[in-house]
Amino acid sequence: MFLLLFVALQDETGQYLIEKHTILTAPAIQLLQLTRQSRQKNRQLSLSNNLVVGNPIMPKIGNPPQQLPPLPGSEQEAITIAKLLNTQAITGSQATKASIAQLMVKARMIHLATHGLLNEVKTRGLPGAIALDPSGNDDGLLTYSEILDLKLNAELVVLSACNTGRGTLTGDGVLGLSRALISAGVSSIIVSLWLVPDVATAELMVEFYRQLQQNPNKGQALRQAMLMTMKMHPEPPVLGGVYADWGSRIRQ
């Protein structure tokens, strides 16, 4: 069930479920209380900083190590979204793992447009990592276990990358990046269940933040953004790459 993209399901008339309903998902039922507590705490803090990252200098993975391909669409996505959020996009060599991890702790909203890794990277037996620029002695991979060690206060994190909503399936839900972020203190997340196209993702993400400025309800803003994106990209691979997670979650 956690691998099923509910927004792309169709009824007998061919209408998508997202055309009728706003859909939210929790990676585990036990996390609902935790997200509620995080939401209350984050509102009290009233953080004003927004963090937007796009297309960092990519790290190397594998054996032999090979550099992940750049994402020029993600860079333009970050620049456009940063303007909407009244901040400056952090891209290229400025988006180091060390600096981004520090900025995440102080941010109210976090948008990371880069590669998301699943089974390629595991630490302490836990899958998942976010690709950032290596610096010093680090490999540029912000892993599941490292996210757990952060004390985050963000009301929204968007992982605008491939497969960021997936992970190891257990009787207690999904163990992946979404679980790590919620456990670290984030109240709402946007992630993807599928491989996602660079250009269409940028269009969807920009539209989401435009909708969010008009309606602070993240789930409803995401739904409206998907409906707008469907007009340009009507096939499910574009619509469906978006996955909502307790409040919302995305990347397409």
N, C-alpha and C positions, 0 to 999 in steps of 0.2 A: 504493500500500500504506500510506503514511503517513496517508492520509485515511480508511482503513478502520477501523471501530471493532470490533476483534476481540471484545471482551467481549459485544457484542450479537449475534454470529453464532449461528445455531441449527443443531442437528443434525436428523436425519430425524425425531426424536421431538418436536421443538419445544423442546428444552432449550437454554438459553443456554450458551455456552462458559464464561462466568464461573461457572456453577454446578458446573463440573467442574474448573476450573483457576485458579490464580493467574497473572495475565498481566502481564508487564512489557515495556516497549518502550524502545528507545534511538532518539533522533532521528537518529543517525548512528553507524555501526559504529566510526568512528575515536574516538568520545567514550567508549567503554567503558573504555579505559585511564585517561582523564582522570578519570572518575567514581570509579574505584577509588583513584586517588591522592588525590582530594579526600576520600574517605571516611576513608582512613588519616590524613590531616592533620587533619581535623575532629575525629576521635576523640582525637587527642593534645592538641588545644587544650582540650577539655572545657568549652566555653562553656555557661553556664547560663541566659542571657537568652532569653526567648521574645517574639516580636513579633507582635501580632495587630491588624490594621487592618480597619475596616469602614465602608462608606458615607461616605467623605470628602465634603466640599463639592466637587461635581463641576466639572471644568474645562469650557471651551468648545472646540469643534472645528468645522471646516468653514468655508465661505465663502458667506454671512455666518456668523460664529461663533454656534453654538447650544450651550447648556449641556446636558451629558449628564443624563439623568433620574436622580433619587436612587434608592437601593436600600434601602428600610427593612428588608427581610428580611435583607440583608447585615449591617446594623448589629446586629440581634438575634443573628444568627449569630456575629458577632465577640464580643459580650458573653458569650454562653454558652461559646464555645470558650476565651476568655481565662480564665474561671473554672477550666476543666479543666486549663489550662496554668499556673495559679497566677500570672497576670499581669493587667494592666489593659488593656482594649481601647482602642485609639486611634481615635476616630471624628470625624466632622464637621470643624470648622475646625482641630482639633488634628492632623489627618492631612495635614500639608503635605508636599509633595514633598521639600523641603529636609530636614525633620526625619526623615522616614521613611527616606530614603536613608542618613542617618548612623546610624540605629538598625539598619538591615539589616546593616551591617558587623559589628556586635557580637552578632548574634542566632544562636542555635543552631537555632531553628525559627521560620519566618516564614509567617504566614497573611495573605493580602491578599484581602479580600472587597470587590471593587469592579468597575468596568468594565475589560475587557481590549479593546484596540483592535488591529486587524490592518492592513489596507491603508489605513485612514484616516490613519495616521501613518507616515512613513518618514523616517529620518535616515541620511545616508551611503548611501542606497539600501537600507537594511535595514528590514524591516517590524516593527511592533509597539510598543505602549506600554501602561503601566499608569496608570490614571486616579487621580490624587491631588489634594489641595487646592492650588490655585495660591497662591503667596506671593511678595512682592517683585516681581521682574521675570520670574519663571519662569511657564510656562504650566500647570504641574501635571501634565504628562505625563512619566513616567519611561520613556524610550525605550530601544530595543534598544542603541543605541550608548552610552548613559549607564550601562546595566547592565553592559556590558562593562568600563567604567572602574572599577567597584566591585570591591573585594577582599573577596569574601564567604567566610564559613567555615561556612555553615549546612549542617546535615545533611539538612534538609528545607525546601523552599519550596512552599507551596500557593497557586496562582493561582486563586482561587475566583471565576471570571469566565467570560464567553463566549469561545469560540474561542481560548483561550490556548495550545493545543497546535498550532495551525495556523501557517502561515508560507509562505515561498517554497520551492517544491520544487526541489531541485537533484540532481545526480548524487551529491552528498555528503550527502544527507539533507535535513532541514527547517531552513531559516534562519528562526528566530522567537524568541519569548521564552524557550522552553525551552533552545535552543542558547545564547542569551546568558547565562542563569543558570548553566548548567553550565560555560561558558567562564570565568565570573567566580569559580568555585570551589565551587558547590553540588553536592552528591553525589546528591540525590534530589529529584524534582519531582513535583507533582501538578497537572495541567492538564486542560482540556476541549477536545474537538474540535468541539462543537456550540454553538448558542445554548442557554442553560441557564435554567430557571425559578427564580425567586428563592426561593420557599418550599421546594420540593423539594430545592434545592441546600443550603439551610441544614440541613435534616433529615439529608441525607447527610453533610455535613461534620461535624456534631456527633457523629453515630454513628461516623464514622471515628476521631475523637480518643478516643472512649470505647473503641473496639476497640484502639487503639494503646496505651492504658494497660494493657490486659490482655496484649497481644502486641506486642513491639517491632518485629516484622517488618512493615514498612510495606505491602508488597504484600499480605500476608495480611490485615492490618487493613483495607485498602481493599476487598478482596474480601468480607470479612464485612459491612462497612458497606453495600456494594452489595446483597448478598443480603437484608439487613434492609430496605433501602429498597424493594426489589422487592415486598415484602409490602404496602406502602402504595401504591406507584406501579409497577404491573407492566408498563407499556408501555415499549418501548425508548427513547423520547425522554428518559425519566427515568433509566433504567438506563444508557443508552449515552452520556449526556453526559459520562461520566467516562472519562478516558484515562490510562493508566499509563505513566510514562516512567522507565525505568531506576531502579528502586527503588519508583517509583509516581508517579502524578500525577493531578490532579482539577480541575475544578469542574463540578458539575451544579447 
